[in-house]
Amino acid sequence: MTRVGAIDCGTNSIRLLIADIDPDSGTLTDLVRRMEIVRLGHGVDKTGVIAAEAMARTLAQTREYATQCSDLGVEAVRFVATSASRDARNAQEFVDGVRDAFAAFGVTPEVVTGHEEASLSFHGATGDLRANGIPGPYLMVDLGGGSTEFVRGTDDVEQARSVDVGCVRMTERHLRSDPPTSGQIAAAVVDIDVAIDQAAEVVGFQGISTLVGLAGSITTITAHALRLPEYQPERIHLSMLPTAQIIDACSSLLSMTRAQRAGLPFMHAGRADVIGAGALVWGTIVQRLQREAGITEVVTSEHDILDGIALSIG
């Protein structure tokens, strides 16, 4: 067994997975799985820089993760940073802070490309899909804070495209009212449709067997569709729901006030203000796949880029 630490630092959240990898089967056994909302990408779309408060929050959490990796005897760490760290002019300051926090492991954060981000997400999620007989080709959609990755493949990535729509970016750019106005929603949909067109040109939606949604916005939407009394990852993981049920859940979340969303029993406190935009993005994607690829059900996976990062270490 090799004990590894995987960190995924995105626009909205930072997550840690400490797991043991079986060298024979390549399977993961979780020891720690954490997520904190740090909003590293807050304001980056408008200003082009990471705000000082967001930088401080994220680096404080990074130091805590580094301590936990040391305490649990982690042998190797990989730290992957995504959209905000690609976009910001002061990304080097963030890189230096992470390097200092993980100095004992000799880790430098990898500001991965959208394509690499997509590949890691694909490999993190596909093992359970295949093991449970869920057929490919898959279209995997990883909806983040600043970007969304579309990945097509069965045993490996065949095509991938990262587009600049995400729950934080769309909230900051368009959905400023509480709840958002019809005009704000319409303007956001224009951006989302352009992004879906960009993905479709590269990935292609025809011939898809299974649409799979990953990451916190989508798992939270699925929790709402299932009307869960609390956040229950075991109920969410590999759930297969009709497209109409997912679309209804997206519409419901979009129409709520932030206070109403925050009152839902499965809602993470740091997600309530951006989940409306996440729901708009996901609902628009699901409707498009329903219309163009004949998709009638949606699978949600709790395993994603974090698992892919951990597996890449072993």
N, C-alpha and C positions, 0 to 999 in steps of 0.2 A: 504494500500500500504506500502511496505517496500522498502526503497531506499538502494541499494547495490552498492558496487564497486568491480569489478572483474579485476584482473591484470594477464596477461599471459606473462611471460618473457621467451622467447625462445633463440635459438642460434643466430638468426639474428635480431629479433625485440622484442620490448616490447609494449604491447597494454593495453589500459584501456577501460573498459565499465562501465559507471555509468547508472543504470537503475532502474526503479520502477517495483517491482514484484506484480502482482495482486494475493492475497492469495487464491482467489476462483478458478481462471482459471490457475494459474501458468504461465501466459504469461508475457513477458518483454516489457516495454516501454522505449526505449532508450532516455537518456538525452545527454550523451557524448559517442562517440566512436572514439578512437584515436589510431594511430600507429606511432611509431618512430623506425627507423633503428639504433640499438646501437651496434650490432655485439659482444655481450657478449662472444660468442663462437669462436671469431677469434683466430686461432692458437691452440685451445684446442686439436684438433685431433693430432697435432704434438708434442706439449710441455707438455700437461697434466695439464696446469694451465691457469687460466683466466688472460689475459694481464692487466697490470696496467691501461693503457689508456681505455680499454674496460670496466673494472670495474668502473672507474671514470665516464665514459659516462653514464653507465647504472644506477648507483646510483644517479647521478644528475637528470636523468629523473624520477627515482623512487620518489625522493623528490618532484618533480613538480606534479606528480600524487597524492601524499599524500596531498599536499596543495589543489588541485582541489577537492578531495574527502571531505576535511574539509569544503571548501567554499560552496559546494553544499548540505551539510547536510546529507552525507552518514551515514547510521546507522551501517553497517557491511561491512567488507572488507575481501576478500580472495585473496591471492597472490600465484599464482602457477608458479613454475619455472621448466623448462623442461631440455632438453638434456645437455646443457653446464654445468648446475649446478649439474647434476648427475656425469659428467665425470671429473670435475676439482678437483685437489688436494687441491686447496685453496678456495673451495666452501664456507667454514665457514665464510670467510671474507665477502663474498657477503651476506650471510644470516644475519650476524650481521649488515651490512649496511642497509639492508631492514628493519630489526627490529627497528633500530633507526629512520628511516624515518617515519614509520607508528606507532610510539610509542603511539600516541593518540588513536589508534584503537586496541592496544594490538595484533598486527598481527606479526606472524612469517611466513616467506615464506615456502611453502611446496614444497620440491623437490620431485615431484611425480614420481612414477614408470611409465614405459612405458604403463603398462596395465591401470593404473588409467588415464593417459593422453588420452588413446584411449577411455575409457568410457566417459570422460567428452566431448570429441569431438563428440561422437555418440549422446549423449543426447542433445548437443547444436544444432545439425543439424536436427534431425529426426522429430521434431514437424512440421516444415514447409513442409517436404516431405510428411508426412501422411496427413496433412491438404489439400494438393494440389493433393491428389490421386495418388502420385507417388508410385508404388508398391514395396514392399520388397519381399524377403530378399534383404537388401542393402549390398554392399561392400563399406565401406567408407574408403577413403585413405586421410590421413592428412599429407601432405608433408611439413616438416619443414626444418630448417637449418642444424640440426645435425642428425635428425632421421625422419623416416616415420612410421606412424601407420596404420595398416590394421585392420579394425573392421568389423565384420559381425553380422548382426542381423536384426530384424524387429521392435518389440516393445521394445526390450532390447538387450544388448550385448550378443551374443552367443559365439563368439570366437574373440580373439584379439591378435595381435602380433606387437611389435615395433621392427624395424630393423634400423641398423646404417648407413643409407644412407640419405643424405639431400643435399640441394643446396650449403650450405657453405662447408660441409665436402667433397663433391665430387669436388668442385672447388679447394679447397686447396690441396686435395690429387692427383688430376689428371688433371683438365682442366686449366693449367697454362698459355697456350698461348692465343693470342687474334687475331683471333678466335682460338679455340682449334684445334689441329691437329687430323688427323684420328687415329693415334696411341694412343693419349690421350683418345679419345672418346672410342676406343675399350677397353682400360684398365678399364675405368670407367664402361662400360657395363658389364664387367666380375663381378665387385663388385655388381652392381645393380641386375644382374641375380641371384647371390648367395642370396642376400637379399630377392628377390621375392620368390625364392625356400623356404627359411626359413619361410616366411609368409604363403605360400601355404600349407606347412605341417601342420600348426596349424589352419589356417582359412578356407582353402578349397575354391576353386573358382567355383566348379560345383554348378549349381542350383541358381546362383545369378540372380536376376531380374534387379537390378539397380546398376550401378557403379557411385559413388558420390565422387567428388574431393573437398577438403577443403584447406583453408589457402592461403597465399599471392602468392606463386609461381603459384599455379593452377588457382587462380582467374585472375592473370596477363596473363597467357597463354590463358585463355578464352577471355579476353579483346582483345588479339591479333587475336584470331580466329574470333572474331566478328568485327574486324577492327574498334574498337571504336575510336571516335575523342578525347575522354578523358576518365579517369577512371569513369565508371558509375555503381556503385554497384547494382542499381535497374535493369539494363540490364543483369548483370552477374548472379545475384541470381536466382537459379532454372532454368537457361538456360539449354536446352537439345540439344546437338550438335552431329552430326555423328562422330564416332570414327575417320574416315578419316580426318575430318576437324581439330580435336584436334591434331592428329599426324602430319599433315602438319604444323600447327602453332608451334608445338614443334621443328620440323626440321628447320623451318625458324629462330626461335630465336637462336637455337644452332649454326647456320651457320653465324650469324651476328657478327660484332665486338662489343665491349662494347660501343663504341661511337654511333654506329648505334642503338643499343638497347636503349641507354639513350635518343636518339632523338625521340623515339616513344611517342605519346602524352599521353598515359595512364601509362607510366612507372614511378614508384617511383624512385627518384634519387639514393636511397641506394640499389636498387635491380638489377641494370643493370649488375653488374659484376658477379652475381651469378645465374641469371635467366637462363643462358644457361645450367648449370648443373641441375637446377630444371626441365627444359624442357626435358633434356635427361632422367631423372628419370621418369617423368610422361609419356613421350612418350613410354618408354620401358614397363611400367606397362600397359598402355592402349593397346598396341599391344599384350601383353601376355593375357589379359582378352578377347580381341577380338578373339584370336586364341583358347584359352582353354575353355572359358565360353560362346562363341557366342555373346558377348556384341557388340551391333551395335551403341549405343548412350552413351553419357557421360553427367551426370548432375553435375553442379557446384553449390556449396552452399557458400554464404557469411557468413552464421552462422556456428560456429565451437566451438572450445574449450572455447573461451571467453564467449560465451553464456551459455555453460555448466557450467562454473565456477559460473557465476551469478545465474543461476537457483539452483545450489547446496547450495547457501547461504540461499535462501528463504525456 
